[in-house]
């Protein structure tokens, strides 16, 4: 029974990887489409600052997706959750938010809270790197239940 569960788990994770990889390919195609459409519109070969921020945002989303993909692959390969990768994904997500930050839309308190989150994650990343912390998901076979008929 445990072998069936383990096999189904590996199959589900593999399917998640396949779907996630497909999404990343589609996102990359979208970036290419956006770049080409920005270049061929008038004025030719000019990308304004707003469009550039949009492109940076798209690139960072793909980078974020690649890091998540790496985390899932590491779990599938080693049955280990790499805390370092998870914290790195969170840092990249917040960094993306900082890069595309619209100062007219958000208050300074929201920016301060974002800065505190980045500092906390940076400290966590430093500590994890220093400790080389990994969470091992231990999957052991259960001891067989003794048969009550035996004496």
N, C-alpha and C positions, 0 to 999 in steps of 0.2 A: 504494500500500500504506500509506504514512504517513497519507494522508487517511482511509482506512478505520479505522486504529488510532485516530486522533484523534476520529473520529465515534463509535466504540464507547466510547472513554474518556468523551466528553461524555455519551453515553447512560447509561453506568453511574453517573456522578456525578449525573446528573439523577434516576435511579431511587433512588439513595441519599438524595438530598434529599427525594424524595417519601415514602419509607419513614420517614425521620427526622421529617419534618413530621407524618406520621400518628401516630407514637409520641408526639410532643409534644401533639397534640390529645387523644389518649387519656389522657395524664398529666394534662392540664388538666381533663378530664372527671372523672378520679379525684379530683382536688383538690376540685372542686365537690361530688362525692358525699360525700367525707370531711367537708367543712365542714357540709353539710346534715345528715348523720347525727349529727355531734357536737352540733349545735344542737337537734335534735328529741328527743335522748335526755334522760332525767331526770338532773339538773335542767335545765330548759329554758334555752336561750341562755347556758349556762355552758360555757366551754372551759377545762379544767384545764391546768396547766403542761406536763404530759407530752404532752397532745394538741396544745398550741400548738407545742411543739418538733417534733413530727411534721409539723405543717402547714408550719412554717418549712423543714424539710428538703425537703418536697415542692416548695415554691416555689423553693428554691435548685436543685433538680434540673432544674426547667423552665428556670430562668435559665441553667444550665449547658448544657442542650440547645440553647437559643436561641443562645448564643455559639458552640457547635460548628456549628450550622446556618449562622451568619454566616461562619465560617471556610471551610466547604465552598462557600458561595455565592461568596465572594471568590476562591477558587481557580478555580471554574468560570468566573467573569467575566473574571478578569485573568491566569490561569495564574501566580498569585503566592501563595506561602504567607506570610500575614501573621504574623510571629513574635509581634508584640504581642498578637494575638488568642489565639494558642496559649498564651502565658504567662498571659494574663488568664483563660482557661478553667482552667488549673492553679491559679491563685490562688483562683478561685471554688470549685473542688472542695475545696481545703484549708480554705477559710473555712467551707464547709458542714460539714466534719468538726469544726471548732472549735465551731461553733454547737450542733451536736447532741452534743457531747462528753459522755460519761458518766464522771464522775470516779471512780465506784466500780468501773468495769470496767477502766480502763487505768491503768498506772503513770505516775509523774511523768517517767520517762525517755522514755516514748512521747510525752508532752506536750512535752517539751523537743525531741525530734526533729521533731515537727510544727512547733514554733515556728521551728526552724532552717530547715526547708523553706520556711516562709512568708517568712522574712527573705531567703533566697536568691532566691526567686521575685520578691519585691518589688524587690530590687536588680536582678535581671535585667530586670524591667519598666521600672524607671527608666532603665537603660542603653539598652534598646531604644527607648524613647520619645525619649531624648536623641539617639540615633544615627539614628532613623527607619529602622530596619533592616527590610528585606524580603528574602526569598529569591526570586529570580526563577528560575522553572523555564523555561529557555530551550528552546523547541521550534523547531528550525530544520530546514529541508529539507536532506537530505544531497545532496552533490554527486553527480551521476550518475557511475557507474562507467564509465571510458572503454572503448570497444569495442576489443578487442585485434585485431580484423580490420582496423581502419583504420590506415593508415600515412602 
